[in-house]
Structure formats: structure tokens, C-alpha cells
Amino acid sequence: MRTSIATVCLSGSLTEKLDAAARAGFDGVEIFENDLLASPLTPEEIRARCADLGLGIDLYQPMRDVEAVPEDEFARNLRRARRKFELMSRLGADTVLVCSSVRPHAVDDDALAAEQLSRLADTAREFGVRVAYEALAWGRHVSTYDHAWRIVEAAGHPALGTCLDSFHILSRGSDPRGIEDIPGEKIFFLQLADAPLPAMDVLQWSRHYRCFPGQGGFDLAGLLRHVLATGYDGPLSLEVFNDVFRQAEAGPTAVDARRSLLLLEETVGRAPLPGPVVPTGVAFAGLVTSDAEPLTALLRALGFTRTARHRGAPVALWEQGEARILVDTGPAVRRDGGRLSAIGLESPDPAGAVRRAEALLAPVLPRRRPAGDAAPEAVAAPDGTELFFCATGRPGPPDWRAGFEETARPAPGVGVRGIDHVALTQPWHHFDEAVLFHRGVLGLDAQESVDVADPYGLLRSRAVAGPDGGVRIVLSVGAAPADDTLHAQHLALATDDVVTAARRFRAAGGSLLAVPANYHDDLAARFDLTDGELETYRDLGILYDRDARGVFRHCYTRTVGRVFFELVQRDGGYRGYGAVNAPVRLAAQHAVRGLTGG
């Protein structure tokens, strides 16, 4: 279907917004009046710019507080409208959005509203313009889509139709099934926005917290199915008011927006995308560092062995159990002590996974390895993490390990079995985009969002995982953009005995993150633990959680650069990540940073 985006969704000048929309693959735009008023370009120049970019101007918006007013005021409204219709002719836009009145003196009279909207449509038709009447959720007298449609139907004017906006419909809890009673040709425009489901004033909710489809809690697919059942053949357009989007770079926001529409179209059977290929495990985690010694010392203490080195690149393979870590020390590495840069995902169909990622606008990364290397295809996640699709040890696709030559056999280590989960800190303005990317591109299931108290703000976290837990990725973002470096990425290593693993790590010279004694005093109050068990946890800095399914024990290493490790033991069917303990871990990391000055 044809897709469109309102310029209010993007940051920057009108020219920058148009360029971003075109690069993301949109067919058209809604031009928000404030963007035009602030532009140095004439309407004719904007029209030509859109034509050069291959963009149609699908809607000009908004026209406010027009209908159901005293006659003298309506005469002034018609004069104002005539000037706007002249402007639209210069722009080449043929549909205008008219929002239901919010003015205190608007009259509660549907017949008057219908009569005045009909006269407005008469004027619009002189300029080849259609009027799309929309019910604002906070409209003075008209606040629901069915009420707006009754007024449009009563007016009976060919140049007057309705605009359906998913936010205004779903935020009020209106039943979208009634949309199917509206003839498709009278739905002049469809605007789509998702939103979380908070308890707040609907106007504030609308103006600041809308998001792209799939990033909130609305059933947009259900609403869209009702709209399509009417025969509606206009564009799917995004109108999203969001404070974060207005501050973020327009280009990535436009790509995120376009991806959200592609996934929505797929859900309703209108986008023939390659099907999702859900990864089944973590083949490796890739770290980069400009100073290898602190990181390699940490890996040795954790029981990893450097088992291989790459033939054509300064990359070493470290192994323990099924956990594999690549350490890149190349000259292009950014000057820092270490960070997580790549994840190798075991995939039942690596080529199919890449096809889906590319169809959903994920950039496919160029191969940087020598000819003949078996490096798998990779795409970039929104935060820049490289995602490789692997087929480790399976016949058919080349094994990514073929480019390495063995240097040693793995030692027993501390008891690490594999990688339990990967935690990635997101740029503060791309959190929702990251969740949608991992759900839509990788086919992972998203758990509920969790807010964690940090000593200096709030940390938002959301996990995505495969159905069997073979792949678990925790996405998080801090409340303060400047503090993103503190909430470093980390690798959680699975073990069957975290106490033994922690003791072996410490005996090998490793430093565990110290946990305040108050935490373990509280642990004794919350759980029936033996004195010996509690003292062991206190000594090693082990944190504890329990739910209806099982038990979770975990502890952390000190941070090296921007990465640290977590040793985790899952017993029973525990599926969480110890979120209740995150404030304690964050406070302890703040304390270490304060002591070291880093």
C-alpha cells in the first residue's frame, strides 16, 4: 500500500524532513502547517522539492476550530479557509485535515456543524480540495470517530469525508468495528500511531507519547483490518507526536517509521515480506578493545582459553564450554578499554534471515575479511551492534570458524556452559526502535518493559528472547543521555554452580563486584535461606531472586572499558533476569566508579 508520514514525526527543517522521508522509502508526506510556516522555501519550491524526491503531498494539516460556531465567526473561518485552499493549490496538496473544535464557545449542534462543514467543502471544491473531518479525542462536542462520521454523513457533500486517526479512536476505548459501516470512499485519510497505555490526561498523552506501530499497546492491526474492510485505498500515514523523535536525527527515525509500517502491513497480510527466521542460539559475542591486556586478563580469570586466532585479522577466539568470545584488537578499534560490538546468532537459515533483515531496511554490512574467508553475512542493529547469522558446525553454509587457526584446546575453566544472555545499552532516543527491530527483524518475543531505579535516575529495560530461551537479549536505556557510558553492555555467562564459578574466578585473580551488606540483610528477611548459604552469598557478592518457576543466582565482575560479565545460575523454570536486584548492582557500580574516578 502507499505509505506516508507527517512531517511532525521528524526533527529538523522541512527540507531535512522531506529528504529523510524519501530516503526511507515513503511515497508521500503530510505537511504540518508549522513546518511550512518556518520554511524559507515558497510553496512552489516545496512542491518542486517533493516532486524531485518522488514524494506526494498527501495532506495539509491541520485546520482547527471551524465548525459549529456563530455565523459571524464562521464567515471569518471561511475567509481563512479560502486563503489556505489557495496555498494548497500552490503546494499541490488536495486534502486538508479539519479537526473537531475544542473551543469553549463551540455549539453542541450536529445540524449546524454539518451545514457549516458542507459550506466549507463548497469552498474547498472550488480549489480542487477535499476536506477530511477528524474527531479529536479531546474535542469539545465531537470526540469519537462515529460521531464525526454522522456529521459528515448528514452533510452529504462529495468533497467532505472523514479522517480516521488510530490514536483518537483507541485512546478513548472506542470500538473500531463500527468503522466497517463507513463507505471506504468516504474515508479520505487514515493516520496511524501507537502509544503506551499510561494513566494520564489524553491531550498530554497525545502530544508527547505517541509512537510508531508496534512500539506501544494499541491493536493497530485490528483497527487497520476494519478500515481495509471498507474498501479504503488511500495511504497508510503516520502522525506521531513524540518528544524523543523531535530531538533525534531525522534519517534513522524515518527508517524506524517505515519499518513499523512494513511490519504492520505484514500483520494484516498486505506486505509480502520474507518470513522471520528466529535465531536458536548465540554462536559468539564479539568484543573490541584498544588495550587487550585488561580484557584478556579478565577472560583468563573467568576460565576462558584463547583457542584460535584469525588468519587475516587481529581477532582472537576465546572459548569455555559453548561460550565463544571474539576479541578484536585491530587498528580501527576505537580507543577505549573494551566494548561489545557484535553478536553471532545461530540461525536455521542464515540467507533467509538476511533477506528479511534487508527487506525491513536493516543495513547489510560489507564483508571486510579477505577473499575466501567464511565470515557470515551481517546486518547492523539500530545501536550499531553487528549481528551475524551463523550455522556453526552444520553442513551446508560455511562455518564462521573456518577463518581461524587453532592455537590451544579449551581448558575446564570455572564451569561456564555458554552465554545465557547479552545486555545492550541503547542510545537514549532509540530504545523503542531497538525493541521493534529485534522483534520484527529477528522474530524474538518481547517481554514487558521494566523500570529500574538507578541512584541518578531511572533505567528502562526490556528483554527479547526466542521461544526456547536459546537467545536472550536485554535492551536498556538510562534516563540521562550523558550517563549512557555507565550502563555498559555485558555478557551473562551460564553456569550450573555459580558459587563454585565465583570462587574459581576470584582464586584466579578476578575481582567481583562488591555488594552492600544491607542487601544481604534484606535477603535474609525476604527468603528462608540457611546461615551458611547467606554468608556464602555475602562473601562472594552473589545476588538472589526467586519466582513461581524457579531460582536465579548471579554475580558480576568489575567493568573493563564498557563491558563487564555476569555469572548466572538458573534453577527450575526461572525466566527473568534478576531485575529486582538491578538497583543494587547499579549502585555498586556507581560506588566503584566514584572510588576509581572512572
Summary of the structure (lengths in Angstrom):
residues: 598
radius of gyration: 28.2
end to end distance: 51.7
largest distance: 89.3
contacts: 2073
relative contact order: 0.08
helix: 37%
strand: 26%
